[in-house]
Amino acid sequence: MQSPIRVGLVGTGRIGRNHASMITATPGLRLTSVTDVNSESATEVARAFNVEAMPTVDKLLDSANVDAVAICTSTDGHVDVIVAAAAAGKAIFCEKPISIDLSQVDRAIAAVNLAKVPFLVGFNRRFDPHNRAVSSAVHRGDIGELHILRITSRDPIAPPVSYVKVSGGIFIDMMIHDFDMAHYISRSKIVEIFAKGAVRIDPAIGEVGDIDTAVVVLTHEDGTITTIDNSRQSVYGYDQRIEAFGSKGMVTSQNVLENNAILALADGSHSARVQDFFPERYAEAYRNEWLEFAKYLIEGGPSPVSIEDGRHPIVAGLAAGLSLREGRPVRLSEISIPASQVL
C-alpha cells in the first residue's frame, strides 16, 4: 500500500474514539470515515475528526476512500465485519477479542486467509515499552532459562453489570490480555490451565454468572509456569506488573505512576498515585501499535500480531472458564466447544 493509507473506523464508542485519535496522529495513515450502529455517536466523532460519517458498515466498505478498516465494535460484531472487510479486500485492524465463540474465530481466520488481506489483532500491551523490555530481556537470555512468569492486572473500578453480561466473562474480557502476554514473553504456548475465582467485589457480578477476582496457573510447552491474578477493583489505581524469573536472575516491569516525584517527610516517604486506567497507562502502547500497523501495511512482511496469534488467548480463556466450572486443570487441547457452553 502507498502512504497515506485511508482508514475507516467501525465503532465509535470509548475504544473507537481512542483509536480515532491514534490513527489521526500516525504518519502514513489518514482517517477518512466512521460508522456506528448509533448514528448520533458516529456523527459526533465524524465532526470531531472532520471525516465522513457512513450510514452502514457496507457503505464504508464500498467506499473507494477506504484502504483499511479499524474494527472497534462490541465483540459480538467483530467477526461479521472481519468477513465483510476481507471479502472487500481491505486491510484489517481488530480490537481484542476476535470473538468469544471459537467457531466464529475460526470463521474469521478462514476469511482472512482466503482473501490474503493484512490483519492485526489489537493486543496493545505487546507494544508497551515496559512490557517489551521484559520480553527482550527474556529472549536475549539475560535471565537464563525462564522458570516462572508472574502477571498482575487489576482494574481501578468494576464495570457495570450491563457490560459484564455481554463481556464473555473475566477470562475472555480482561485476562485475555494476560494470556497473550504470557505467550508473548515466554514464546511458548500454554498447554494447561488451572483457574480459581470468586466474587469479592460486587455480588451483582456473581448474579449474572461471572466472577470479579481470579487467579490462574498456566503450564507452557517448555515447562515454564505462569501465574496470573486479576481483580476488577483496585482502589489505588490501575495495577499492571510483570515479573520474569529465570536461572540467572529476574526482570520486572513495575507500575507507572502519575509522576516519579517522591516526597520524603518525618512520617515517611510518599509517591504519586498509580495511573488511573488503560487510556493513560497504555497511551504509548496504542501509539506504537498504530505506528507498527502502518509500517506493516506499507512495507509488508508478517503481521506484528496475526489473526492466529489472536486465537490462542481465546482458547486459553475458554479453558480457564471450564477449569473454574469443573474445579480441575484443563488442557487447551480439550477446547473445541462454543463459549456459551463453557462460561
BAVO-920600 format. One line per field, with one value per residue (C-alpha): residue in three letters; chain; x, y, z. Coordinates in steps of 0.05 Angstrom, whole numbers, plus 32768, in hexadecimal, padded with zeros to 4 digits. Layout:
resn c(Ala,...) $
chain c(A,...) $
u c(X,...) $
v c(Y,...) $
w c(Z,...) $
END
This chain:
resn c(Met,Gln,Ser,Pro,Ile,Arg,Val,Gly,Leu,Val,Gly,Thr,Gly,Arg,Ile,Gly,Arg,Asn,His,Ala,Ser,Met,Ile,Thr,Ala,Thr,Pro,Gly,Leu,Arg,Leu,Thr,Ser,Val,Thr,Asp,Val,Asn,Ser,Glu,Ser,Ala,Thr,Glu,Val,Ala,Arg,Ala,Phe,Asn,Val,Glu,Ala,Met,Pro,Thr,Val,Asp,Lys,Leu,Leu,Asp,Ser,Ala,Asn,Val,Asp,Ala,Val,Ala,Ile,Cys,Thr,Ser,Thr,Asp,Gly,His,Val,Asp,Val,Ile,Val,Ala,Ala,Ala,Ala,Ala,Gly,Lys,Ala,Ile,Phe,Cys,Glu,Lys,Pro,Ile,Ser,Ile,Asp,Leu,Ser,Gln,Val,Asp,Arg,Ala,Ile,Ala,Ala,Val,Asn,Leu,Ala,Lys,Val,Pro,Phe,Leu,Val,Gly,Phe,Asn,Arg,Arg,Phe,Asp,Pro,His,Asn,Arg,Ala,Val,Ser,Ser,Ala,Val,His,Arg,Gly,Asp,Ile,Gly,Glu,Leu,His,Ile,Leu,Arg,Ile,Thr,Ser,Arg,Asp,Pro,Ile,Ala,Pro,Pro,Val,Ser,Tyr,Val,Lys,Val,Ser,Gly,Gly,Ile,Phe,Ile,Asp,Met,Met,Ile,His,Asp,Phe,Asp,Met,Ala,His,Tyr,Ile,Ser,Arg,Ser,Lys,Ile,Val,Glu,Ile,Phe,Ala,Lys,Gly,Ala,Val,Arg,Ile,Asp,Pro,Ala,Ile,Gly,Glu,Val,Gly,Asp,Ile,Asp,Thr,Ala,Val,Val,Val,Leu,Thr,His,Glu,Asp,Gly,Thr,Ile,Thr,Thr,Ile,Asp,Asn,Ser,Arg,Gln,Ser,Val,Tyr,Gly,Tyr,Asp,Gln,Arg,Ile,Glu,Ala,Phe,Gly,Ser,Lys,Gly,Met,Val,Thr,Ser,Gln,Asn,Val,Leu,Glu,Asn,Asn,Ala,Ile,Leu,Ala,Leu,Ala,Asp,Gly,Ser,His,Ser,Ala,Arg,Val,Gln,Asp,Phe,Phe,Pro,Glu,Arg,Tyr,Ala,Glu,Ala,Tyr,Arg,Asn,Glu,Trp,Leu,Glu,Phe,Ala,Lys,Tyr,Leu,Ile,Glu,Gly,Gly,Pro,Ser,Pro,Val,Ser,Ile,Glu,Asp,Gly,Arg,His,Pro,Ile,Val,Ala,Gly,Leu,Ala,Ala,Gly,Leu,Ser,Leu,Arg,Glu,Gly,Arg,Pro,Val,Arg,Leu,Ser,Glu,Ile,Ser,Ile,Pro,Ala,Ser,Gln,Val,Leu) $
chain c(A,A,A,A,A,A,A,A,A,A,A,A,A,A,A,A,A,A,A,A,A,A,A,A,A,A,A,A,A,A,A,A,A,A,A,A,A,A,A,A,A,A,A,A,A,A,A,A,A,A,A,A,A,A,A,A,A,A,A,A,A,A,A,A,A,A,A,A,A,A,A,A,A,A,A,A,A,A,A,A,A,A,A,A,A,A,A,A,A,A,A,A,A,A,A,A,A,A,A,A,A,A,A,A,A,A,A,A,A,A,A,A,A,A,A,A,A,A,A,A,A,A,A,A,A,A,A,A,A,A,A,A,A,A,A,A,A,A,A,A,A,A,A,A,A,A,A,A,A,A,A,A,A,A,A,A,A,A,A,A,A,A,A,A,A,A,A,A,A,A,A,A,A,A,A,A,A,A,A,A,A,A,A,A,A,A,A,A,A,A,A,A,A,A,A,A,A,A,A,A,A,A,A,A,A,A,A,A,A,A,A,A,A,A,A,A,A,A,A,A,A,A,A,A,A,A,A,A,A,A,A,A,A,A,A,A,A,A,A,A,A,A,A,A,A,A,A,A,A,A,A,A,A,A,A,A,A,A,A,A,A,A,A,A,A,A,A,A,A,A,A,A,A,A,A,A,A,A,A,A,A,A,A,A,A,A,A,A,A,A,A,A,A,A,A,A,A,A,A,A,A,A,A,A,A,A,A,A,A,A,A,A,A,A,A,A,A,A,A,A,A,A,A,A,A,A,A,A,A,A,A,A,A,A,A,A,A,A,A,A,A,A,A) $
u c(8000,8014,8014,7FE8,7FBD,7F74,7F53,7F09,7EF4,7EBC,7EA4,7EA7,7EA0,7ED6,7F0B,7EF8,7F03,7F45,7F5B,7F41,7F70,7FAA,7F9C,7F9B,7FDE,8001,802D,8019,7FD0,7F93,7F50,7F1C,7ED9,7EB5,7E76,7E50,7E0C,7E01,7DFD,7E02,7E44,7E5F,7E4B,7E6A,7EAD,7EAC,7EA4,7EDB,7F0D,7EF2,7EE2,7EA5,7E70,7E58,7E12,7E27,7E63,7E54,7E56,7E99,7EB6,7E9C,7EBF,7EFA,7F15,7F23,7F60,7F5F,7F2A,7F31,7EFD,7EEC,7EA4,7E8B,7EAA,7E6B,7E71,7EBA,7EB6,7E80,7EA8,7EE9,7EC9,7EAA,7EEA,7F14,7EE4,7EEB,7F37,7F42,7F7C,7F61,7F70,7F43,7F3D,7F43,7F24,7F12,7ED5,7EC1,7EAA,7EE4,7EBD,7EB4,7EFE,7F0D,7EDB,7F00,7F44,7F2A,7F10,7F51,7F7D,7F52,7F54,7F9E,7F91,7FBF,7FA4,7FB9,7F97,7F97,7FBE,7FDB,8005,8036,8049,8054,809E,809F,8082,80B0,80EC,80D8,80CC,810E,8136,8117,8124,816C,8178,8189,8166,8179,8144,80FF,80E1,80A8,807F,8051,801E,7FF1,7FB8,7F85,7F52,7F44,7EF9,7EC9,7EA2,7E56,7E2E,7E10,7E57,7E68,7E2C,7E47,7E92,7E9E,7EB5,7EF4,7F20,7F0D,7F01,7F39,7F6B,7F71,7FA6,7FCD,7FC7,7FE4,801C,802D,8035,8058,808D,8099,8093,8077,802E,8001,7FEE,7FC9,7FA2,7F88,7F5B,7F3E,7F0D,7EDC,7EAC,7ECE,7EBA,7E74,7E3F,7E1A,7E53,7E49,7DFF,7E0B,7E3A,7E7E,7EB5,7EDC,7F1B,7F45,7F87,7FA0,7FDD,7FF5,8024,8049,8064,80AC,809C,8097,8062,803B,800D,7FDB,7FAF,7F76,7F48,7F10,7F1E,7F60,7F54,7F9A,7F95,7FA4,7FD4,7FFF,803D,8067,80A0,80C8,80F5,812B,8169,8196,816A,8129,810C,80CF,80A0,8083,8046,804A,803A,801A,805F,80A1,80A9,80B3,80A1,80CC,80B2,80BB,8081,809B,80A1,8067,8062,802E,7FF2,7FF2,7FD5,7F8A,7F79,7F8D,7F88,7FBD,7FE8,7FEA,7FE8,802E,801C,7FE1,800C,8041,800B,7FF3,8039,8049,8007,8018,805E,8042,8011,8045,8081,805E,807A,805A,8024,803D,8001,7FE2,7F9B,7FB7,7FD9,7F94,7F78,7FA6,7F91,7F47,7F52,7F77,7F3C,7F0B,7F36,7F3A,7EEE,7EE7,7F1C,7EF6,7EB5,7ECF,7F04,7F3D,7F78,7F63,7F8F,7F86,7F7F,7F3B,7F1D,7EF2,7EAE,7E88,7E96,7E4C,7E56,7E95,7E86) $
v c(8000,8047,807D,809B,805E,8071,8053,8049,8040,8011,801F,8063,8053,805F,8032,8047,8090,807F,805D,8096,80C6,8095,808C,80D7,80DF,80A6,80B9,8092,808A,80B6,80AC,80B6,809B,807E,8057,803C,801D,805C,8090,80CA,80AF,80A6,80ED,810A,80E6,80F7,8141,813E,8121,8143,8103,80E3,80BF,8081,8066,801D,7FEF,7FDA,8022,802C,7FED,8000,8043,804E,807C,8042,8015,7FF9,7FEE,7FF7,7FCA,7FE6,7FCE,7FA4,7F5E,7F3C,7F67,7F59,7F1B,7F33,7F72,7F4A,7F1C,7F56,7F7F,7F44,7F38,7F81,7F7B,7FAB,7FA7,7F9A,7FB1,7F8F,7F9C,7F60,7F2E,7F18,7EF4,7ECE,7E94,7E6A,7E54,7E9D,7EAA,7E72,7E8F,7ED1,7EAF,7E8A,7ECB,7EF1,7EB9,7EAF,7EF9,7EFF,7F44,7F64,7F5A,7F70,7F5F,7F99,7F7B,7FBF,7FA8,7F86,7FCC,7FE9,7FFB,7FE0,7F9D,7F9A,7FA5,7F68,7F3F,7F55,7F43,7EFE,7EF2,7F0A,7ED7,7F0C,7EE5,7EA1,7E6C,7E88,7E62,7E8C,7EC5,7EEF,7F1F,7F4D,7F74,7F99,7FCC,800A,8002,7FC9,7FCE,7FD6,7F95,7FA7,7FA2,7F62,7F3F,7F46,7F46,7EFB,7EF9,7F0F,7EDC,7EF1,7F3B,7F4C,7F14,7F08,7F3F,7F19,7ED7,7EFB,7F1A,7ED5,7EBA,7EF8,7EFA,7EAF,7EA1,7E5E,7E4A,7E3E,7DF4,7DF0,7E1F,7E1A,7E53,7E6A,7EA3,7EC6,7F00,7F2F,7F74,7F77,7F41,7F58,7F3E,7EF9,7EFD,7F01,7EC5,7EE6,7EF1,7F30,7F11,7EDB,7EB7,7E85,7E58,7E4B,7E14,7E23,7DF3,7E00,7DF5,7E3E,7E4A,7E8B,7EA7,7EDE,7F03,7F31,7F5E,7F89,7FBE,7FDA,8017,8032,8035,800B,7FD5,7FB8,7F90,7F58,7F2F,7EFC,7ED0,7EA3,7E7B,7EB9,7EED,7F13,7F4E,7F76,7FAB,7FD6,8004,8048,8081,80C4,80E1,80C8,80FB,80E0,810B,80F9,8111,8100,80D0,80AB,80B0,80BB,80B0,80C2,8097,805F,8076,8073,8041,8024,8064,8085,8048,802E,806F,8063,801B,8031,8062,802D,7FFC,802A,803D,7FF3,7FE6,801E,8002,7FBC,7FD5,7FFF,7FD0,7F8C,7F50,7F29,7F48,7F62,7F3E,7F0D,7EF3,7EB0,7ED4,7EEC,7EA6,7E89,7EB8,7EAB,7E60,7E6E,7E98,7E61,7E2D,7E59,7E5E,7E13,7E09,7E38,7E15,7DCE,7DDC,7DB9,7DC8,7DCC,7DBD,7DF0,7DB5,7DA7,7DE9,7DE1,7DF5,7E38,7E6B,7E69,7E22,7E32,7E73) $
w c(8000,7FF3,8029,8041,804E,8055,8092,80A0,80E9,80FC,8143,8163,81AD,81E0,81C2,817B,818C,81AC,816C,8141,8165,815C,8112,8104,8129,8103,80C7,808A,809F,8094,80B4,807D,8098,80D3,80E0,811C,812A,8154,811D,814E,8169,8122,810F,814E,8142,80F7,8108,813D,810B,80CD,80A8,8087,80AF,8089,8096,8095,8096,804F,8037,8059,803B,7FF6,7FF9,7FCB,8002,8032,802D,8074,80A9,80F4,8116,815B,8163,819D,819A,817F,8140,812F,8104,80D4,80C6,80BF,808B,8065,8067,804F,8016,8003,8002,803C,806D,80B3,80F9,812C,8176,81A4,81AB,8165,8182,81C1,8194,817A,813D,812A,8135,8104,80D3,80D6,80CD,808F,8071,807D,8063,8025,8014,8028,8046,807A,80C1,8106,8149,817A,81B4,81C4,8200,81D0,81B9,81FF,8209,8250,823C,8200,822C,8256,8217,81F8,8237,8238,81EE,81F2,8228,825C,8293,8278,8271,8282,82BD,82D9,82BC,82E8,82CC,82F5,82D5,82FF,82E7,8310,8310,8301,82C0,82C0,82C1,827D,8261,8287,8269,8222,8230,822B,8274,8298,8275,822E,823B,826B,8275,822A,8229,825D,8238,81FB,8224,8241,81FB,81E1,8219,821E,81D3,81E9,81E1,821C,8221,8263,8292,82D8,82EE,832F,8337,8365,836B,839D,8383,8367,8375,8337,830C,832B,831E,82D3,82D5,82D7,830A,831C,833B,831A,831D,82E9,82E3,829C,8284,8243,8210,8226,8270,8284,82BA,82B8,82EE,82DE,830F,82FB,8323,8309,833F,8357,8383,8378,832C,82EE,8306,82CF,82E2,82C3,82E0,82B8,82E3,82C5,82D3,82D1,82F0,82E4,82BF,82D5,82BB,82F1,82F4,82D2,8301,82F1,82FD,831A,8351,8397,83D3,8410,8453,849C,849A,845D,8412,83E2,8397,8363,8354,8321,82DF,82DA,82A2,825F,8234,8260,8270,8229,8201,81E6,81D7,81AD,8187,8179,8164,812D,8118,810E,80EB,80BA,80AF,80A5,8070,804C,804E,8051,8076,80AF,80DB,811E,813E,810C,810E,8123,815D,8170,8175,81AA,81E3,81D4,81DA,821C,8234,8224,8246,8284,8285,8280,82B7,82E6,82D9,82E2,8316,82F1,82C4,827B,823E,8207,81D7,81F8,81DF,81A2,81BB,81B6,81ED,8201,8219,8241,8266) $
END
